[in-house]
Each structure stands twice: as C-alpha cells, then as structure tokens.
Amino acid sequence: MGLISVPAQRQRSNLLNVFLQTFNLEKEISLIDIGGISEGFESLSKACEAMAVNIEVRKEVQGWNLILADGRFLPFKDKSIDIVMSNALLEHVNEGREKLIIEIDRVSKGNYFISVPYRYSPFEPHYLAPFFQFVPEYVKRFLLFRMGLTIGWISRQNYQKIELFTKRQLSELLPDADIFLLRAFGIPVSLVAWRKVSSEDTRANG
C-alpha cells in the first residue's frame, strides 16, 4: 500500500494546514478530537490542551489526554470546549449521527472542524479501490463474507456500512458551517466543515 499512502499523506498534511490556518492555538485552548487522535494531527498537543475521545484506545501520543467515551454522549459540560474536531468519523456513525452533532454543538464554544471523505472522489479510502463507494452493499458483503476477501482495510471482521458524504448531505447535517472541498494532488478527497466564532463570542460562552 506504499503508493496509496502518498496521496493519503498529502491529504493529511493539507488538512492540518487548513486547520492551523483556521484556528489560532494557545496552551490554554482546549480541544477534543472525537474518534481518537487524527493521523497527522499528533503535534497539536504541543500547542494546546489536546484530548482524544473514543470508545477504545487505538493510539497513544505524548501530551494527549485519552478519554474513553462515546461521542454521542460526551462527558463535558455545556460550552466547555474551545474547539471540537473529528476526522473521518461521521461516515462510520450509522446510528445517532444527529445526536453526535447535537453533542458537538452542546460542548463546544462554537468552534468546530469536521472532515469526511468525499463521495465523488475517484478513490474510496477504506476499501482502497477506485469508485468502490458506488458498489452496492450486497456485493460488498458477498465479497467479504461469502468469498472471504479482505479489500483494503475492510474484512468480514470489521465490516460496517460506510456512507461517504456529498457536500449537500454535509451541509444539511451542519447548516451553520462553511464547507469546502479538500484536494490532494488536484484530486478531490475530503469535505471539510468548519465554524469559527469570534474571540469575544468564545469568551462569552466560557
């Protein structure tokens, strides 16, 4: 998967650059990453109070506080977190996706940064195959369960329905967000939804 990792690394690098251009981080800024520590974002713990929320510990990084919790039931007070982010999480949440968004809105001071794989990208990032997002689910299940194949990162052991997003779908889920298409080497790969409130509004929420 060496060749495949090159655009993925570029995508993560581009995503991090966009995040850092959007938010000014300081040591007293609190940030939670729902779904675990996003690949490429490990260094954020040097710039702010970084916390990762997930139902299991998948990766440990120095400086990050790990919190075992479901993103749909966040263990934080209302308007207590300066920035909430998640990367490549929403497409895996098939039940309670709206509840997750409600929780993000509840605990954040108005700032969030959410990225998801783009449905019309020419490359499916989980199955690691061109346009595999358009293959019917019953065909995917046949290949995985009946034929016993492992396709990209997906096998019968970790299969779940994955729903990649269009810009319209993400906009309907996050109507107050600015949304743009992120590219790697000119190829559309991800949608990013972000919202940033003024520093005065943040202090008021705090």
C-alpha positions in Angstrom: 0.0 0.0 0.0 3.0 2.2 -0.4 1.8 4.1 -3.4 -1.6 4.6 -1.8 -0.1 6.2 1.2 1.4 9.1 -0.7 -1.9 10.9 -1.5 -3.2 10.0 1.9 -0.2 11.7 3.5 -0.7 14.7 1.3 -4.3 14.8 2.3 -3.5 14.7 6.0 -0.8 17.4 5.5 -3.3 19.7 3.6 -5.9 19.1 6.3 -3.6 20.0 9.1 -2.5 23.2 7.3 -6.1 24.2 6.8 -6.9 23.6 10.5 -3.9 25.7 11.6 -4.8 28.5 9.3 -8.3 28.5 10.7 -7.7 28.4 14.4 -5.0 30.2 16.5 -3.9 27.7 19.1 -2.6 28.6 22.5 -1.7 26.5 25.5 -4.9 27.4 27.4 -7.1 26.4 24.4 -9.0 23.2 25.0 -9.5 20.8 22.0 -11.2 17.5 21.7 -10.7 15.1 18.8 -13.7 12.8 18.6 -12.9 9.4 17.3 -9.3 9.3 18.5 -6.1 11.2 17.6 -6.3 12.0 13.9 -3.4 10.9 11.8 -1.2 13.9 11.1 -2.6 15.9 14.0 -0.4 14.4 16.7 1.6 17.6 17.2 -1.4 19.6 18.3 -0.7 18.6 21.9 2.3 20.9 21.8 0.2 23.9 21.0 -3.0 23.4 23.1 -4.7 21.3 25.7 -5.5 18.3 23.5 -7.9 15.5 24.4 -9.0 12.5 22.3 -12.4 10.9 22.8 -13.0 7.3 21.6 -14.8 4.2 22.7 -11.4 2.4 22.7 -7.7 3.4 22.9 -6.3 2.9 19.4 -3.2 5.1 19.7 -1.4 6.9 22.5 0.6 10.1 21.9 2.6 12.0 24.4 0.7 15.1 25.6 -2.7 13.9 24.6 -5.3 13.1 27.3 -7.3 10.0 26.3 -10.9 9.8 27.3 -12.9 6.6 26.9 -16.4 7.8 25.8 -19.0 7.6 23.1 -19.0 10.8 21.0 -22.8 10.8 21.2 -22.6 11.1 25.0 -19.7 13.4 25.7 -18.6 13.7 29.3 -18.1 17.5 29.2 -20.1 20.5 30.5 -22.1 22.7 28.1 -19.9 25.2 26.2 -16.7 24.0 28.0 -14.5 23.1 25.0 -12.9 25.7 22.8 -12.6 23.6 19.6 -14.2 20.3 18.7 -12.8 18.3 15.8 -13.3 15.0 14.1 -11.7 13.4 11.0 -13.2 10.6 9.0 -15.7 9.7 11.7 -19.2 10.7 10.6 -19.2 8.2 7.7 -18.9 5.4 10.3 -21.8 6.6 12.5 -24.9 5.0 11.1 -27.0 5.3 14.2 -27.2 8.5 16.2 -25.4 10.8 13.8 -27.6 13.7 14.6 -27.1 13.0 18.3 -23.3 13.3 17.8 -23.8 16.7 16.1 -26.0 17.8 18.9 -23.3 16.9 21.4 -20.6 18.7 19.4 -22.8 21.8 19.5 -23.5 21.4 23.2 -20.0 21.1 24.5 -18.2 23.4 22.0 -17.9 27.2 22.4 -19.0 27.4 18.8 -15.8 26.3 17.1 -15.6 23.0 15.2 -13.6 21.4 12.4 -15.1 18.2 10.9 -13.8 16.4 7.8 -15.3 13.4 5.9 -14.3 11.5 2.8 -15.9 12.9 -0.3 -18.5 10.7 -2.1 -17.4 11.7 -5.5 -13.7 11.3 -5.0 -12.3 8.8 -7.6 -10.8 6.7 -4.7 -12.6 5.0 -1.8 -10.3 5.4 1.3 -11.5 2.4 3.3 -11.6 -0.2 0.6 -8.6 1.4 -1.2 -10.2 0.9 -4.6 -11.3 3.3 -7.3 -15.0 4.2 -7.1 -15.7 1.4 -4.7 -18.2 3.6 -2.8 -20.6 3.0 -5.7 -20.6 -0.8 -5.4 -23.9 -2.0 -3.8 -23.7 -3.1 -0.2 -24.9 -6.6 -1.0 -22.0 -7.0 -3.4 -19.5 -5.8 -0.8 -21.0 -8.3 1.7 -20.8 -11.1 -0.8 -17.1 -10.4 -1.4 -16.3 -10.1 2.2 -18.4 -12.8 3.9 -19.0 -15.3 1.1 -15.7 -15.1 -0.6 -13.7 -14.2 2.5 -11.8 -11.4 0.8 -10.1 -8.5 2.5 -10.4 -5.4 0.4 -8.2 -2.5 1.5 -8.7 -2.1 5.3 -12.1 -3.9 5.3 -12.7 -7.6 6.0 -15.6 -9.6 7.4 -14.2 -8.9 10.9 -14.5 -5.2 10.8 -17.2 -4.6 8.1 -19.7 -1.9 8.6 -21.8 0.2 6.2 -19.8 3.3 5.3 -21.6 6.3 3.9 -19.4 8.9 2.2 -20.8 12.4 2.0 -21.8 14.8 -0.7 -21.5 18.5 0.0 -25.3 18.8 0.2 -25.5 16.0 2.8 -22.9 17.5 5.0 -24.5 20.9 4.7 -27.8 19.5 5.8 -26.2 18.0 8.8 -24.2 21.1 9.7 -26.2 24.0 8.3 -24.2 26.7 10.1 -20.8 25.5 8.8 -18.6 26.7 6.0 -17.9 23.7 3.8 -15.1 23.3 1.2 -13.6 20.5 -0.9 -10.1 19.4 0.0 -7.8 18.1 -2.7 -4.6 16.2 -2.8 -2.5 16.4 -6.0 -5.6 18.1 -7.6 -7.8 15.1 -6.7 -10.9 15.8 -4.6 -10.6 13.7 -1.5 -12.4 15.2 1.5 -15.1 17.6 2.6 -14.3 19.9 5.5 -17.0 21.6 7.5 -15.8 24.3 10.0 -17.2 27.0 12.1 -15.2 29.7 13.9 -16.8 32.2 16.3 -15.1 35.5 17.3 -12.9 35.6 20.3 -15.5 37.8 22.0 -18.2 35.2 21.5 -15.8 32.5 22.8 -15.1 34.4 26.0 -18.9 35.0 26.4 -19.5 31.2 26.1 -16.8 30.5 28.5 
